[in-house]
Amino acid sequence: MAVVFERLVSRNLVRFISSELDLAGIKMSVDAFIRIAIVGSFAVLVLVSFGLVLYFGTGVTALASVAGLSAAAMYGVVLYAVLEYMIDKRKVFVDDILPDYLQLTSANIRSGIALDKALIGAARPEFKYFRDDVLLMGKQLYAGETMQNALSALAGRYKSVQLKRTTRMMVEALRYGGGMSDILAQLAKDLRSQNTMHKEVAGQLFMYTIFIVFASVVGAPVLYGLTNKMISITDGIWGSILATSPGALNTFSQSSTISFLKPHPPTILPGQYYIFSIIAIIVISGMSAIIVSAITFNGAVRGLRNVPIYIILALAIFYVVSFVIGNLFSAVIVK
């Protein structure tokens, strides 16, 4: 008997996932998506936990369990992030082509074509999946659906504020009367002006984005790489001093005439700071990609595709700086 994963979660979550799948344009059932989420999370949990136990031994069982749960949670976050990215991608595409579509619809109405046929005739092949949704709306109209419900259904397939406002204006024009051709032409003009304004604002904030990218992808990895290698070298020097003359440190501290000068080995271990550096670089570079996207494109979701690029570049710079600084100081110490 096959397991119905849809019954394992609440109805509110099922409705939410169904809405997200529709907005993302994914032709998949809610049960199939929940199956991928649950089975995938469990598989990641098992692989990470058992992998760490097999590699490090049974002494890290508790840590391996925590790491497995964290990896499973991260799998769910990534799955949801991919879904949101696809939703935002469709929204951005519709916002870009909507002025052209409205202009073509307005021209069709001016030529004497009825509104329903004008909407369908304006759906050009270059509009891709938006054209398919408009053709589906046309089938609903021919089946007897009202124009108001058909337009609302079309707007509900995208997470676009501009499309929702446009359809609402069209519905109000149909209800209260008005020149539909002139309204659509004015809407197209206003949307173009709004898109142009967003691009101008993004251009004015370009220097801020450069500073953020440099600070997160270059500046932070360089500083962390330098500090990480310095801690490693300092720890090695202290280890050599304590190995050769264990009592020299106490003798120096007791004979010192300056009370606040009491040298002692560093309390931060190189391995601890290395893990902290990696985590900090991943968080800083990932957040910077999202911030830059919010500044440039007026939306943080579009920056998700740049997060891996920022993280890889930042980590590469970190390892390069650590390698160069390590070789430089090792050569100085040897001399």
TORVEXFI-16953 format. One line per field, with one value per residue (C-alpha): residue number from 1; residue in one letter; z negated, x negated, y negated. Coordinates in steps of 0.5 Angstrom, whole numbers, plus 500, padded with zeros to 3 digits. Example, Ala and Ser with C-alpha at 12.3 -4.5 7.8 and 13.67 -1.06 7.14 Angstrom:
BEGIN
pos: c(1_2)
code: c(A_S)
up: c(484_486)
east: c(475_473)
north: c(509_502)
This chain:
BEGIN
pos: c(1_2_3_4_5_6_7_8_9_10_11_12_13_14_15_16_17_18_19_20_21_22_23_24_25_26_27_28_29_30_31_32_33_34_35_36_37_38_39_40_41_42_43_44_45_46_47_48_49_50_51_52_53_54_55_56_57_58_59_60_61_62_63_64_65_66_67_68_69_70_71_72_73_74_75_76_77_78_79_80_81_82_83_84_85_86_87_88_89_90_91_92_93_94_95_96_97_98_99_100_101_102_103_104_105_106_107_108_109_110_111_112_113_114_115_116_117_118_119_120_121_122_123_124_125_126_127_128_129_130_131_132_133_134_135_136_137_138_139_140_141_142_143_144_145_146_147_148_149_150_151_152_153_154_155_156_157_158_159_160_161_162_163_164_165_166_167_168_169_170_171_172_173_174_175_176_177_178_179_180_181_182_183_184_185_186_187_188_189_190_191_192_193_194_195_196_197_198_199_200_201_202_203_204_205_206_207_208_209_210_211_212_213_214_215_216_217_218_219_220_221_222_223_224_225_226_227_228_229_230_231_232_233_234_235_236_237_238_239_240_241_242_243_244_245_246_247_248_249_250_251_252_253_254_255_256_257_258_259_260_261_262_263_264_265_266_267_268_269_270_271_272_273_274_275_276_277_278_279_280_281_282_283_284_285_286_287_288_289_290_291_292_293_294_295_296_297_298_299_300_301_302_303_304_305_306_307_308_309_310_311_312_313_314_315_316_317_318_319_320_321_322_323_324_325_326_327_328_329_330_331_332_333_334_335)
code: c(M_A_V_V_F_E_R_L_V_S_R_N_L_V_R_F_I_S_S_E_L_D_L_A_G_I_K_M_S_V_D_A_F_I_R_I_A_I_V_G_S_F_A_V_L_V_L_V_S_F_G_L_V_L_Y_F_G_T_G_V_T_A_L_A_S_V_A_G_L_S_A_A_A_M_Y_G_V_V_L_Y_A_V_L_E_Y_M_I_D_K_R_K_V_F_V_D_D_I_L_P_D_Y_L_Q_L_T_S_A_N_I_R_S_G_I_A_L_D_K_A_L_I_G_A_A_R_P_E_F_K_Y_F_R_D_D_V_L_L_M_G_K_Q_L_Y_A_G_E_T_M_Q_N_A_L_S_A_L_A_G_R_Y_K_S_V_Q_L_K_R_T_T_R_M_M_V_E_A_L_R_Y_G_G_G_M_S_D_I_L_A_Q_L_A_K_D_L_R_S_Q_N_T_M_H_K_E_V_A_G_Q_L_F_M_Y_T_I_F_I_V_F_A_S_V_V_G_A_P_V_L_Y_G_L_T_N_K_M_I_S_I_T_D_G_I_W_G_S_I_L_A_T_S_P_G_A_L_N_T_F_S_Q_S_S_T_I_S_F_L_K_P_H_P_P_T_I_L_P_G_Q_Y_Y_I_F_S_I_I_A_I_I_V_I_S_G_M_S_A_I_I_V_S_A_I_T_F_N_G_A_V_R_G_L_R_N_V_P_I_Y_I_I_L_A_L_A_I_F_Y_V_V_S_F_V_I_G_N_L_F_S_A_V_I_V_K)
up: c(500_502_497_498_496_496_490_486_486_484_489_488_490_496_499_498_502_507_508_508_514_518_517_519_525_523_526_520_514_507_505_510_507_500_502_504_498_493_496_498_491_488_493_492_484_485_490_486_479_481_485_479_475_480_481_474_470_465_460_464_464_461_465_472_470_469_476_479_477_479_486_486_484_489_495_493_493_500_503_501_503_510_510_508_514_519_517_517_524_527_523_526_533_533_530_536_542_539_542_549_548_545_551_556_553_553_561_562_558_563_569_567_564_557_551_550_557_556_550_553_560_556_553_557_557_554_548_547_541_540_547_545_539_543_548_542_540_547_546_539_543_548_543_540_535_533_535_528_526_531_530_523_524_529_524_519_523_521_515_519_516_523_526_520_520_528_528_522_526_532_528_525_533_535_529_529_536_539_545_545_550_547_540_542_546_540_536_541_540_533_532_537_533_526_529_532_525_522_526_525_517_518_522_517_512_516_512_505_508_510_503_501_505_504_497_496_502_502_495_490_493_493_486_484_488_485_477_478_481_475_470_473_473_466_463_466_463_456_457_459_453_448_451_450_444_440_434_438_438_431_429_434_431_424_425_429_426_430_427_433_438_436_443_444_450_454_451_458_462_469_471_467_471_477_476_474_480_485_482_482_489_491_488_490_497_497_494_498_505_502_500_507_510_506_508_515_517_511_509_505_508_514_510_509_515_513_506_509_513_507_502_507_509_502_499_505_503_496_498_502_497_492_497_498_491_489_494_493_485_485_490_485_479_482_484)
east: c(500_497_496_500_495_500_504_498_498_504_509_506_499_502_506_500_495_501_501_493_493_498_494_488_491_489_494_493_498_497_496_490_487_488_485_479_478_479_475_470_469_469_464_459_460_458_452_449_450_447_442_439_440_436_431_429_432_437_435_438_445_448_445_446_454_454_450_455_461_458_456_464_466_462_464_471_469_466_472_476_471_471_478_478_473_477_483_479_476_484_486_480_481_488_487_482_486_493_492_491_497_502_499_501_508_509_508_512_518_517_517_524_523_527_523_523_520_515_512_511_509_504_500_494_490_484_488_487_491_495_498_500_503_507_509_512_516_519_521_524_528_530_533_537_533_534_528_527_526_522_517_517_515_509_506_507_502_496_493_493_496_496_500_505_506_507_513_516_516_519_524_526_526_531_535_536_535_529_524_521_516_514_513_509_504_503_502_497_494_494_491_485_484_484_479_474_474_472_466_464_464_460_455_455_453_448_442_446_446_439_437_441_438_431_432_435_432_425_424_427_423_417_417_420_414_409_411_412_405_402_406_403_396_397_399_393_388_391_391_384_382_386_383_376_376_383_380_378_385_386_379_380_387_384_378_382_382_388_394_399_394_395_394_398_400_406_413_416_414_413_418_423_422_421_428_431_427_431_438_437_434_440_445_442_442_448_452_448_451_458_457_454_460_465_461_460_467_471_472_468_470_466_460_460_457_451_450_446_442_440_439_434_430_430_427_422_419_419_415_410_409_408_403_399_398_397_391_388_388_385_380_378_378_374_369)
north: c(500_493_488_482_476_471_474_473_465_460_458_451_453_457_451_447_452_452_445_444_450_446_439_443_446_453_458_463_466_463_471_471_465_467_474_471_466_472_477_473_470_477_479_473_474_481_480_474_478_484_481_477_483_488_483_480_486_487_482_476_480_474_469_473_473_465_465_469_466_459_462_464_458_454_459_456_449_450_454_448_443_446_446_438_437_440_436_429_431_432_425_421_424_422_415_414_416_414_407_410_414_409_404_410_411_404_403_409_406_400_404_406_413_415_415_422_424_418_421_427_424_420_427_427_433_429_429_436_439_432_434_441_438_433_438_442_436_435_443_441_435_439_444_439_436_429_424_422_429_430_424_426_433_430_426_431_435_430_427_420_414_410_416_416_408_408_414_410_404_408_410_404_401_406_405_398_396_393_393_400_398_392_395_400_396_391_397_399_393_392_399_397_391_395_400_394_391_398_398_391_392_399_395_389_395_398_396_398_405_405_403_409_414_412_412_419_423_420_416_421_427_423_421_428_432_427_428_435_436_432_436_442_439_436_443_447_442_442_450_450_445_450_456_454_450_451_447_441_438_438_435_429_428_428_424_418_411_410_413_413_416_424_427_434_438_436_439_440_446_445_451_447_440_444_447_440_437_441_440_433_432_437_432_426_427_431_425_420_423_422_415_413_417_413_406_408_411_409_416_421_427_426_426_433_436_431_434_440_436_431_436_440_434_432_438_439_432_434_441_437_432_437_441_434_432_439_440_432_433_440_438_432_437_441_436)
